[in-house]
Amino acid sequence: MILWGWETLLYSCVLPFDSYVPFLIFDHFIKTHKLNPSQYNKPLTKDRKIIHNEIFRLFNKGLGYRRIHRNMVENGFKVAKSSTTIDSIIKKRLKRDAFLNQPITNEYRNYDIEFLRVTD
């Protein structure tokens, strides 16, 4: 039987006998935080960003949350009356940074070759 045109392309890879064909099998392992929706992906508003930057500027100087609160009230920032709100902001921001800076694991594992039988 002689095949012409599209039939040649369609049937060109058919093997005329039973055989085994090797296939490479592996596991692709990905560990990432970017696939989950998170509250940490939501950006801060402009006024909150100014407050957070000031808090962390003072925090990186070594001040505690009570001194940061006192300093911010004296400088006219609109923060809550309780100094523990500054402590909460610091803890949440550190937790957010730890979450967003997680390493992403992307590896291939368990390589193997399997022979599968191909028939007509």
N, CA, C and O of each residue as an XYZ file, in Angstrom:
480
protein
N       0.843     -1.170      0.000
C       0.000      0.000      0.000
C       0.897      1.243      0.000
O       1.785      1.368      0.843
N       0.672      2.127     -0.910
C       1.446      3.354     -1.011
C       0.590      4.501     -0.487
O      -0.544      4.696     -0.924
N       1.158      5.266      0.466
C       0.439      6.390      1.058
C       0.984      7.689      0.492
O       2.195      7.843      0.329
N       0.097      8.615      0.195
C       0.500      9.895     -0.366
C      -0.109     11.028      0.457
O      -1.159     10.856      1.077
N       0.552     12.187      0.461
C       0.004     13.399      1.084
C      -0.076     13.319      2.591
O       0.877     12.926      3.264
N      -1.243     13.703      3.114
C      -1.418     13.762      4.564
C      -1.342     12.396      5.211
O      -0.978     12.287      6.382
N      -1.678     11.351      4.471
C      -1.607      9.998      5.033
C      -0.163      9.610      5.338
O       0.096      8.873      6.290
N       0.772     10.101      4.535
C       2.186      9.818      4.791
C       2.615     10.440      6.108
O       3.305      9.808      6.908
N       2.204     11.682      6.332
C       2.545     12.351      7.587
C       1.860     11.703      8.777
O       2.465     11.552      9.838
N       0.604     11.321      8.608
C      -0.174     10.750      9.697
C       0.347      9.391     10.129
O       0.424      9.108     11.325
N       0.707      8.547      9.168
C       1.096      7.176      9.498
C       2.601      6.960      9.455
O       3.044      5.811      9.488
N       3.410      8.023      9.383
C       4.854      7.853      9.257
C       5.510      7.365     10.542
O       6.581      6.761     10.489
N       4.894      7.609     11.694
C       5.519      7.199     12.951
C       4.964      5.880     13.484
O       5.299      5.491     14.603
N       4.149      5.199     12.738
C       3.598      3.913     13.173
C       4.643      2.833     12.979
O       5.236      2.714     11.906
N       4.865      2.052     14.013
C       5.822      0.956     13.928
C       5.105     -0.283     13.385
O       4.009     -0.603     13.846
N       5.687     -0.971     12.436
C       5.013     -2.119     11.822
C       5.046     -3.380     12.673
O       4.534     -4.412     12.239
N       5.627     -3.339     13.865
C       5.720     -4.530     14.709
C       5.559     -4.121     16.172
O       5.656     -2.942     16.513
N       5.310     -5.112     17.030
C       5.233     -4.842     18.465
C       6.636     -4.547     18.985
O       7.587     -5.270     18.687
N       6.754     -3.467     19.773
C       8.060     -3.137     20.321
C       7.888     -2.397     21.635
O       6.781     -2.006     22.003
N       8.983     -2.213     22.326
C       9.004     -1.445     23.563
C       9.749     -0.143     23.303
O      10.815     -0.132     22.687
N       9.172      0.950     23.782
C       9.763      2.275     23.583
C      10.143      2.837     24.953
O       9.346      2.784     25.889
N      11.369      3.379     25.074
C      11.779      3.941     26.370
C      11.164      5.330     26.592
O      11.111      6.151     25.676
N      10.704      5.574     27.817
C      10.180      6.871     28.234
C      10.916      7.306     29.491
O      11.135      6.506     30.401
N      11.294      8.575     29.536
C      11.933      9.126     30.723
C      10.839      9.581     31.683
O       9.987     10.390     31.316
N      10.859      9.067     32.906
C       9.867      9.377     33.932
C      10.580     10.117     35.070
O      11.669      9.715     35.479
N       9.975     11.194     35.580
C      10.566     11.935     36.694
C       9.471     12.673     37.440
O       8.363     12.842     36.929
N       9.789     13.119     38.669
C       8.892     13.929     39.483
C       9.408     15.362     39.475
O      10.600     15.600     39.670
N       8.522     16.298     39.251
C       8.877     17.722     39.302
C       8.329     18.257     40.617
O       7.115     18.287     40.819
N       9.219     18.680     41.514
C       8.859     19.120     42.857
C       9.004     20.640     42.937
O      10.089     21.174     42.707
N       7.906     21.339     43.266
C       7.923     22.793     43.431
C       7.339     23.118     44.798
O       6.258     22.648     45.154
N       8.068     23.928     45.556
C       7.563     24.418     46.837
C       7.651     25.938     46.801
O       8.745     26.501     46.757
N       6.489     26.605     46.820
C       6.458     28.052     46.709
C       5.297     28.626     47.509
O       4.320     27.932     47.790
N       5.413     29.875     47.867
C       4.350     30.582     48.571
C       3.526     31.431     47.609
O       2.518     32.011     48.012
N       3.931     31.512     46.359
C       3.295     32.416     45.413
C       1.987     31.891     44.836
O       1.262     32.641     44.182
N       1.671     30.631     45.062
C       0.444     30.062     44.508
C      -0.771     30.264     45.408
O      -1.909     30.105     44.966
N      -0.531     30.611     46.659
C      -1.635     30.834     47.597
C      -2.005     32.310     47.647
O      -1.126     33.168     47.731
N      -3.288     32.608     47.596
C      -3.662     34.011     47.809
C      -3.381     34.375     49.270
O      -3.648     33.586     50.176
N      -2.850     35.558     49.485
C      -2.449     35.948     50.830
C      -2.741     37.414     51.066
O      -2.746     38.221     50.136
N      -2.984     37.747     52.317
C      -3.185     39.142     52.689
C      -1.885     39.930     52.556
O      -1.904     41.157     52.460
N      -0.750     39.215     52.551
C       0.539     39.889     52.472
C       0.814     40.463     51.087
O       1.679     41.327     50.945
N       0.100     40.003     50.068
C       0.299     40.513     48.720
C      -0.397     41.851     48.500
O      -0.135     42.529     47.507
N      -1.272     42.231     49.410
C      -2.003     43.490     49.299
C      -1.078     44.642     49.713
O      -0.545     44.629     50.822
N      -0.881     45.634     48.840
C       0.042     46.730     49.188
C      -0.562     47.664     50.240
O      -1.781     47.770     50.372
N       0.314     48.332     50.978
C      -0.109     49.302     51.986
C      -0.529     50.602     51.304
O      -0.047     50.929     50.220
N      -1.433     51.338     51.951
C      -1.813     52.651     51.431
C      -0.659     53.633     51.661
O       0.269     53.354     52.421
N      -0.737     54.773     50.998
C       0.358     55.747     51.053
C       0.610     56.254     52.476
O       1.760     56.345     52.905
N      -0.457     56.585     53.208
C      -0.276     57.103     54.569
C       0.226     56.018     55.525
O       1.018     56.305     56.423
N      -0.230     54.768     55.337
C       0.251     53.670     56.185
C       1.717     53.362     55.894
O       2.478     53.017     56.798
N       2.106     53.489     54.629
C       3.489     53.230     54.247
C       4.436     54.217     54.932
O       5.528     53.840     55.356
N       4.014     55.482     55.038
C       4.831     56.495     55.711
C       5.013     56.140     57.187
O       6.115     56.236     57.727
N       3.922     55.730     57.830
C       3.986     55.349     59.249
C       4.866     54.116     59.442
O       5.700     54.083     60.347
N       4.684     53.108     58.599
C       5.478     51.877     58.721
C       6.959     52.156     58.498
O       7.809     51.615     59.206
N       7.270     53.000     57.515
C       8.681     53.320     57.266
C       9.309     54.040     58.460
O      10.460     53.779     58.810
N       8.560     54.936     59.077
C       9.074     55.639     60.258
C       9.262     54.680     61.430
O      10.260     54.758     62.147
N       8.307     53.779     61.621
C       8.422     52.789     62.704
C       9.671     51.941     62.510
O      10.426     51.721     63.457
N       9.895     51.460     61.280
C      11.044     50.588     61.068
C      12.363     51.343     61.005
O      13.416     50.753     61.247
N      12.333     52.620     60.689
C      13.551     53.424     60.775
C      13.995     53.506     62.236
O      15.175     53.346     62.548
N      13.027     53.760     63.131
C      13.339     53.835     64.562
C      13.651     52.458     65.149
O      14.516     52.329     66.015
N      12.950     51.442     64.679
C      13.177     50.071     65.159
C      14.587     49.601     64.796
O      15.248     48.939     65.596
N      15.042     49.944     63.597
C      16.395     49.549     63.179
C      17.482     50.317     63.914
O      18.634     49.883     63.945
N      17.129     51.460     64.508
C      18.078     52.184     65.360
C      18.219     51.529     66.721
O      19.156     51.832     67.460
N      17.297     50.630     67.064
C      17.383     49.907     68.326
C      16.365     50.348     69.364
O      16.438     49.907     70.511
N      15.421     51.199     69.001
C      14.415     51.650     69.957
C      13.355     50.567     70.146
O      13.059     49.803     69.227
N      12.791     50.515     71.345
C      11.696     49.597     71.635
C      10.368     50.203     71.190
O      10.301     51.373     70.812
N       9.315     49.390     71.240
C       8.032     49.854     70.719
C       7.446     51.008     71.537
O       6.739     51.848     70.982
N       7.722     51.068     72.842
C       7.189     52.174     73.658
C       7.885     53.496     73.334
O       7.246     54.545     73.262
N       9.190     53.431     73.142
C       9.911     54.651     72.776
C       9.547     55.096     71.358
O       9.466     56.293     71.081
N       9.332     54.142     70.473
C       8.908     54.481     69.115
C       7.565     55.192     69.162
O       7.366     56.197     68.480
N       6.631     54.666     69.976
C       5.302     55.272     70.101
C       5.421     56.693     70.641
O       4.802     57.618     70.114
N       6.208     56.860     71.677
C       6.381     58.191     72.276
C       6.985     59.167     71.259
O       6.534     60.308     71.152
N       7.990     58.727     70.522
C       8.643     59.554     69.515
C       7.667     59.942     68.401
O       7.676     61.085     67.945
N       6.841     59.016     67.970
C       5.903     59.291     66.876
C       4.801     60.252     67.321
O       4.384     61.111     66.543
N       4.328     60.121     68.548
C       3.308     61.043     69.071
C       3.888     62.449     69.174
O       3.222     63.425     68.829
N       5.135     62.553     69.650
C       5.790     63.862     69.765
C       6.018     64.524     68.411
O       5.983     65.750     68.305
N       6.252     63.712     67.371
C       6.507     64.249     66.036
C       5.239     64.424     65.210
O       5.324     64.783     64.035
N       4.067     64.181     65.788
C       2.808     64.487     65.126
C       2.239     63.406     64.224
O       1.337     63.690     63.437
N       2.732     62.180     64.308
C       2.153     61.097     63.523
C       0.834     60.672     64.144
O       0.676     60.685     65.365
N      -0.115     60.293     63.290
C      -1.411     59.829     63.801
C      -1.326     58.329     64.053
O      -1.488     57.523     63.137
N      -1.072     57.971     65.297
C      -1.035     56.573     65.726
C      -2.011     56.405     66.877
O      -2.460     57.388     67.468
N      -2.333     55.171     67.192
C      -3.284     54.898     68.266
C      -2.715     55.327     69.620
O      -1.517     55.568     69.761
N      -3.596     55.416     70.597
C      -3.175     55.856     71.933
C      -2.294     54.825     72.632
O      -1.417     55.179     73.419
N      -2.534     53.551     72.339
C      -1.797     52.485     73.010
C      -0.483     52.205     72.277
O      -0.439     52.166     71.048
N       0.565     52.015     73.042
C       1.872     51.738     72.431
C       1.975     50.304     71.920
O       2.860     49.987     71.126
N       1.073     49.442     72.373
C       1.121     48.053     71.913
C       0.744     47.919     70.439
O       1.045     46.902     69.814
N       0.082     48.946     69.873
C      -0.216     48.901     68.433
C       1.068     48.946     67.618
O       1.154     48.324     66.559
N       2.064     49.676     68.105
C       3.368     49.723     67.436
C       4.019     48.355     67.495
O       4.615     47.904     66.517
N       3.909     47.689     68.642
C       4.448     46.337     68.775
C       3.764     45.381     67.802
O       4.422     44.538     67.194
N       2.445     45.510     67.654
C       1.709     44.655     66.713
C       2.138     44.916     65.272
O       2.278     43.978     64.487
N       2.346     46.175     64.923
C       2.793     46.517     63.570
C       4.159     45.901     63.292
O       4.396     45.364     62.210
N       5.049     45.980     64.264
C       6.392     45.418     64.094
C       6.322     43.903     63.900
O       6.953     43.359     62.994
N       5.553     43.224     64.756
C       5.438     41.765     64.650
C       4.821     41.340     63.327
O       5.302     40.402     62.690
N       3.753     42.025     62.905
C       3.098     41.672     61.646
C       4.007     41.921     60.446
O       4.029     41.133     59.501
N       4.755     43.020     60.489
C       5.647     43.337     59.370
C       6.778     42.323     59.273
O       7.148     41.914     58.173
N       7.337     41.910     60.423
C       8.393     40.897     60.410
C       7.865     39.560     59.901
O       8.554     38.849     59.170
N       6.634     39.224     60.295
C       6.010     37.988     59.820
C       5.755     38.056     58.314
O       5.961     37.074     57.602
N       5.309     39.209     57.837
C       5.048     39.415     56.411
C       6.343     39.285     55.608
O       6.369     38.623     54.571
N       7.407     39.913     56.084
C       8.687     39.831     55.385
C       9.230     38.404     55.361
O       9.798     37.969     54.360
N       9.055     37.684     56.457
C       9.496     36.289     56.491
C       8.700     35.442     55.503
O       9.260     34.558     54.854
N       7.403     35.703     55.383
C       6.558     34.947     54.452
C       6.922     35.250     53.002
O       7.054     34.335     52.189
N       7.084     36.530     52.674
C       7.338     36.915     51.289
C       8.756     36.611     50.827
O       9.006     36.570     49.622
N       9.682     36.398     51.740
C      11.067     36.113     51.366
C      11.448     34.652     51.535
O      12.626     34.331     51.690
N      10.463     33.765     51.507
C      10.744     32.343     51.598
C      11.469     31.878     50.337
O      11.198     32.382     49.247
N      12.383     30.924     50.474
C      13.035     30.395     49.276
C      12.056     29.529     48.469
O      11.191     28.860     49.033
N      12.211     29.557     47.163
C      11.379     28.756     46.271
C      12.190     27.535     45.842
O      13.291     27.674     45.309
N      11.650     26.348     46.072
C      12.316     25.103     45.714
C      11.736     24.604     44.406
O      10.521     24.472     44.261
N      12.620     24.326     43.449
C      12.196     23.841     42.140
C      13.203     22.781     41.721
O      14.316     23.113     41.311
N      12.824     21.499     41.818
C      13.751     20.419     41.505
C      13.066     19.283     40.760
O      11.847     19.118     40.799
N      13.898     18.512     40.086
C      13.452     17.285     39.437
C      14.018     16.127     40.242
O      15.193     16.122     40.607
N      13.161     15.140     40.515
C      13.565     14.008     41.354
C      13.150     12.693     40.708
O      12.356     12.662     39.769
N      13.700     11.623     41.228
C      13.312     10.253     40.897
C      13.305      9.989     39.387
O      12.282      9.615     38.814
N      14.448     10.187     38.769
C      14.560      9.879     37.346
C      14.499      8.373     37.146
O      15.061      7.611     37.933
N      13.820      7.950     36.100
C      13.736      6.534     35.785
C      13.393      6.387     34.302
O      12.823      7.291     33.691
N      13.742      5.256     33.748
C      13.384      4.949     32.363
C      12.431      3.769     32.387
O      12.733      2.721     32.958
N      11.275      3.950     31.760
C      10.289      2.861     31.654
C      10.135      2.489     30.197
O      10.098      3.350     29.318
N      10.045      1.201     29.957
C       9.809      0.712     28.616
C       8.339      0.322     28.509
O       7.864     -0.558     29.227
N       7.639      0.977     27.620
C       6.224      0.704     27.425
C       6.028      0.031     26.070
O       6.690      0.371     25.089
N       5.123     -0.912     26.037
C       4.902     -1.691     24.822
C       4.027     -0.902     23.852
O       2.989     -0.361     24.231
N       4.454     -0.849     22.628
C       3.707     -0.171     21.575
C       3.252     -1.250     20.596
O       4.047     -2.054     20.109
N       1.945     -1.242     20.323
C       1.399     -2.219     19.379
C       0.755     -1.490     18.199
O       0.543     -0.278     18.237
N       0.451     -2.257     17.155
C      -0.170     -1.657     15.958
C      -1.462     -1.005     16.289
O      -2.118     -0.452     15.406
